[in-house]
């Protein structure tokens, strides 16, 4: 995946993230669990695998990421990529 702010192997984690209790410059932390409230995909819980620019690659722990087309719906244990501008993130200590 090519992300804005990437040069070779290096990627900026800057984006327009909305994370509860954090400034807008903060990006989700890889390895951390979050409840994601997405304007199109709905609400679900994830563990962040990687953050590249405005994109976060996550694995769904609880819930379903909805989609217009059925083949794009993601379920528990599926990977999902989430863009910064369409989501609100709430850090979780545990499930």
N, C-alpha and C positions, 0 to 999 in steps of 0.2 A: 504494500500500500504506500503510495506517495503522499506525503503530507506537507502542508505549507510549513516553512521553517526548517525543512530538512536539507542538509548538505552532506552528501555521501552517507556515512554511518551515523552522523550526528543529527538529532532532531531536537528542536525547541519544544518545550512542553507548554508554551504560552498558548492561551486561547481565551475564550470568553466564558469560562466555567462558572456555574452557580452552585457553590457548595455551602451547605448550612454552616454558619459560624466561621467562614473563611473569606478572605478578600477575593475579588474577581480574578486576581492574577494567579491564585492557587489552582493547581490541576489535581485530579484524583491521584492518589498514591498507589502505584503498583503493589499488589499483595493485600491491600485494604479492601474491606467489604463495605458496600454502600446500598442503600435503598435508592433506586433511580425512579424519578417521576418524569416520564418522557411525554411530550405533547402528542406524539403519534403512536408510540409503542406501548403506552400504559405504565403501570407501576410494577416493579419487580426488584429482586435483590441480586446483586452481582459481586464477584471478586474481580478486581482490576488486574489484567495480565500485563498491559502495556499502554502507555500514553504517547502519542505521536502528534504534535501540533494540536489541532482541534478535534482529534479522534481518540477515543479510548476503546481498546479491545478488552472485552470482559467475558467471563463465563457466568451464565445464569445459575444461581443457587436455588432460588425460590421464585416461582411465578412464571409468566409467559410474556414474551415480547411480541406484541401484536403487529400485524402488517396488513396492507391492503390485499396483497396476493398471498394465498394460503401457503405457497411454497417458501415464503420468506418469514413465516412465523417461527420463532425460536422458543424452545422449551428448556426445562432444567437440564443442566450439563452441556447445553449448546453454547457455542461462542457467538457473541453479538458485538457489533461495532456501533458505538454511540457517539454522535457529534455533540460538541459543547453547547451550541446555541439552542438546542431543542430540549434540554434536560435540566433537572434540578437534582442534586445529589445530597443524600443525608448519610454521613458516616455511621457505621454500625460497629459496636464492640463485638457482638456475637449474634448468631441467629436465634 
